[in-house]
Amino acid sequence: MSKDHHYKVAVKWTGNLGTGTSNYKSYSRNHLIQVEGKPPIESSSDPAFRGDPNRYNPEEMMVAALSSCHMLWYLHFCAEAGIIVTSYIDYAEGTMVEDQSGSGRFTEVILKPSISLANMQMMDQANALHAKANQFCFIANSCNFPVKHQAIYSIG
C-alpha cells in the first residue's frame, strides 16, 4: 500500500525594485524559500540569468536535493548492511543544457562522494549500495536524466 506525503513550501519574490516587471532588466530575481518553522533560504536565479551570485539558485538546489537524498538512503543501507561509514561529503555536479529558445534541461548529475569507511574490506559491498540508494531515492526517481556515481573511499 502506498502512502502519500505532502510538502508545503512558500516561494516569495522579493525582487521588486520599484517598477515591478516593467521590463526584463527592471527587477531582481531574488526570492525567499520558506517552510513553516524553518529559516528561509535566500534564493535567486543563476547569474547567467541575471541572478544574484551570492544566493542559491534552483539548479544548485536540484543538484543538492539529489545529493542529499542519495546520501540519506546510502547511509541507511550501509547501516543495515553493517558497513560503518565514518564520514561522507559529496562534491556533486550537474549539467544543464540551454536551448536556443532559452528553455533547458538537466542532462545528467554526477554524485562524487568521498566516503571514509571503518573497514576497507567492505568497500566493494559499500560501493554496490550506491545503485540501491539510487533506486530508492525519491528525487532521483523523479528525474528524467541519469544520476551517476563516482565514489572515492578511504579508511577512517
C-alpha positions as semicolon CSV with decimal commas, in nm:
position;residue;x (nm);y (nm);z (nm)
1;M;0,000;0,000;0,000
2;S;0,140;0,340;-0,093
3;K;0,149;0,639;0,138
4;D;0,114;0,996;0,021
5;H;0,345;1,258;0,166
6;H;0,268;1,626;0,122
7;Y;0,509;1,919;0,139
8;K;0,422;2,285;0,178
9;V;0,671;2,545;0,062
10;A;0,621;2,916;0,015
11;V;0,827;3,094;-0,251
12;K;0,812;3,471;-0,207
13;W;0,953;3,704;-0,473
14;T;1,147;3,988;-0,306
15;G;1,287;4,145;-0,621
16;N;1,053;4,434;-0,698
17;L;1,298;4,723;-0,744
18;G;1,021;4,980;-0,771
19;T;0,867;4,922;-1,113
20;G;0,787;4,551;-1,088
21;T;0,838;4,358;-1,408
22;S;0,805;4,660;-1,633
23;N;1,089;4,514;-1,841
24;Y;1,333;4,223;-1,828
25;K;1,610;4,425;-1,663
26;S;1,392;4,620;-1,418
27;Y;1,356;4,357;-1,147
28;S;1,570;4,137;-0,928
29;R;1,535;3,758;-0,938
30;N;1,572;3,740;-0,560
31;H;1,322;3,537;-0,365
32;L;1,283;3,352;-0,038
33;I;1,202;2,985;0,001
34;Q;1,012;2,938;0,324
35;V;0,889;2,637;0,517
36;E;0,695;2,697;0,836
37;G;0,918;2,676;1,142
38;K;1,246;2,681;0,946
39;P;1,482;2,961;0,847
40;P;1,422;3,096;0,496
41;I;1,660;3,018;0,210
42;E;1,771;3,326;0,020
43;S;1,750;3,237;-0,346
44;S;1,783;3,391;-0,689
45;S;1,832;3,275;-1,045
46;D;2,165;3,162;-1,184
47;P;2,388;3,464;-1,253
48;A;2,371;3,370;-1,623
49;F;2,002;3,468;-1,600
50;R;2,052;3,796;-1,411
51;G;2,056;3,633;-1,067
52;D;2,245;3,719;-0,751
53;P;2,561;3,504;-0,733
54;N;2,552;3,522;-0,351
55;R;2,223;3,332;-0,331
56;Y;2,132;2,972;-0,406
57;N;1,966;2,913;-0,742
58;P;1,714;2,643;-0,839
59;E;1,972;2,449;-1,042
60;E;2,208;2,426;-0,744
61;M;1,922;2,319;-0,521
62;M;1,824;2,048;-0,770
63;V;2,175;1,901;-0,754
64;A;2,178;1,942;-0,374
65;A;1,843;1,764;-0,340
66;L;1,971;1,469;-0,543
67;S;2,292;1,454;-0,342
68;S;2,117;1,480;-0,007
69;C;1,851;1,220;-0,087
70;H;2,110;0,977;-0,222
71;M;2,333;1,021;0,083
72;L;2,049;0,956;0,327
73;W;1,946;0,634;0,152
74;Y;2,310;0,527;0,113
75;L;2,380;0,574;0,485
76;H;2,060;0,385;0,567
77;F;2,161;0,086;0,355
78;C;2,518;0,090;0,490
79;A;2,383;0,082;0,846
80;E;2,156;-0,211;0,759
81;A;2,448;-0,398;0,598
82;G;2,682;-0,342;0,893
83;I;2,909;-0,111;0,692
84;I;3,039;0,165;0,915
85;V;3,069;0,497;0,734
86;T;3,268;0,748;0,938
87;S;3,244;1,046;0,701
88;Y;3,068;1,137;0,378
89;I;3,099;1,451;0,169
90;D;2,967;1,478;-0,184
91;Y;3,108;1,711;-0,449
92;A;2,811;1,670;-0,683
93;E;2,800;1,823;-1,030
94;G;2,506;1,877;-1,262
95;T;2,495;1,961;-1,630
96;M;2,212;2,166;-1,774
97;V;2,180;2,239;-2,144
98;E;2,012;2,561;-2,252
99;D;1,835;2,551;-2,587
100;Q;1,836;2,836;-2,840
101;S;1,481;2,915;-2,733
102;G;1,601;2,983;-2,377
103;S;1,446;2,671;-2,228
104;G;1,668;2,397;-2,098
105;R;1,702;2,076;-1,905
106;F;1,945;1,879;-1,697
107;T;2,124;1,610;-1,894
108;E;2,298;1,443;-1,600
109;V;2,407;1,475;-1,242
110;I;2,722;1,307;-1,116
111;L;2,746;1,243;-0,744
112;K;3,109;1,233;-0,631
113;P;3,108;1,135;-0,266
114;S;3,429;1,099;-0,070
115;I;3,350;0,831;0,187
116;S;3,551;0,707;0,482
117;L;3,487;0,352;0,598
118;A;3,588;0,191;0,925
119;N;3,679;-0,127;0,735
120;M;3,809;-0,105;0,378
121;Q;3,741;-0,478;0,329
122;M;3,376;-0,376;0,292
123;M;3,446;-0,127;0,011
124;D;3,303;-0,344;-0,271
125;Q;2,982;-0,401;-0,079
126;A;2,968;-0,032;0,016
127;N;3,018;0,070;-0,345
128;A;2,739;-0,161;-0,464
129;L;2,495;0,014;-0,232
130;H;2,505;0,329;-0,448
131;A;2,290;0,153;-0,708
132;K;2,038;0,051;-0,442
133;A;2,033;0,403;-0,294
134;N;1,971;0,542;-0,643
135;Q;1,675;0,304;-0,688
136;F;1,520;0,424;-0,363
137;C;1,600;0,797;-0,384
138;F;1,272;0,984;-0,420
139;I;1,437;1,272;-0,603
140;A;1,634;1,055;-0,848
141;N;1,316;0,859;-0,922
142;S;1,152;1,187;-1,023
143;C;1,421;1,286;-1,276
144;N;1,428;1,218;-1,649
145;F;1,808;1,223;-1,672
146;P;2,077;0,989;-1,540
147;V;2,221;1,027;-1,191
148;K;2,569;0,876;-1,190
149;H;2,803;0,789;-0,902
150;Q;3,181;0,822;-0,875
151;A;3,264;0,744;-0,515
152;I;3,612;0,762;-0,363
153;Y;3,683;0,563;-0,047
154;S;3,934;0,593;0,232
155;I;3,987;0,436;0,573
156;G;3,868;0,643;0,863
